[in-house]
Amino acid sequence: MDDEPAENISGGESGGGDFARFDPSGSGTRAEAVVDRLGEMYWQKSYGGRDGFECLVRTILSQNTSDVASQPAHDALMDRYGGGGDLAGTLAGAVQPELAETISSAGLYNQKSERIIAIADLVLDEYGSTEAFDRFVREESPKTVRKTLLDMNGVGPKTADCVLLFAGGRGGVFPVDTHVHRIARRMGLARADTDHEGVREALESAVPAAKCGFGHTAMIQFGREYCSARKPACLEDPEACPLADRCEQVGVYPETGAVIDPAEAPRSSR
């Protein structure tokens, strides 16, 4: 897999969203205190406003790959298919091998191109146009939008939640990718043996709705810089991690240099 870029694609000054300021004092839960610290380290943002269907396509392209690989695929797709005014209509009529070639940098391009064409067909059948689908994502209840997205072939919880967050602008949505899943369990913010959905439920119940969006993007950034899967910063220097005082180090053993999945850690250390 290609190396990830230094900065999360949805963070920083040019990563979308609107900068917002949230008071970090008086955090009600440990998870909120962690998110507040991440916001001070990186950014505090409110998300929303992206076109729903394009966001869905963009997130499908990002599945099982990095921003370095998926962003050029998205740009190439939009250059080739995005100028007609109705993206779903254009992609529904795309020739699959040509679309696959266009998005080849994203990996799994045959599978992803087939999914994108099928979903574009479905969007046209159910909503009539890209604009109508975008409006559905923005205006319908989050529960209904999430269920609709999850019923689409190839759309999992993380993809659905990213569309709700970045396109729908829905507060209280905390998408869980591999970074968030690892960090939340390693820090003890969720059960060590819980799955992605369990982590999402734990974080969404413990973090105020307005903070979930930047909590997601900043936690990904923290995972890239400090809390990587194999070599977390605390492994060699306990003081190297800015969140050391908030972390239970589940599955991380600086005294031996061992790092294991939190689910495999002895229960006495959880």
Secondary structure, DSSP 4 states (H G I P E B T S, - for coil): -PPPPSS-TTSSTTSSSEE-----TT-SSHHHHHHHHHHHHS--EE---S-HHHHHHHHHHHTTS-HHHHHHHHHHHHHHHTTSS-HHHHHHT--HHHHHHHTGGGS-HHHHHHHHHHHHHHHHHHHSSHHHHHHHHHHS-HHHHHHHHHTSTT--HHHHHHHHHHTT--TT-----HHHHHHHHHHTSS-TT--HHHHHHHHHHHS-HHHHHHHHHHHHHHHHHT--SS--GGGT-GGG-TTGGG---TTEETTTTEE--GGGS-GGG-
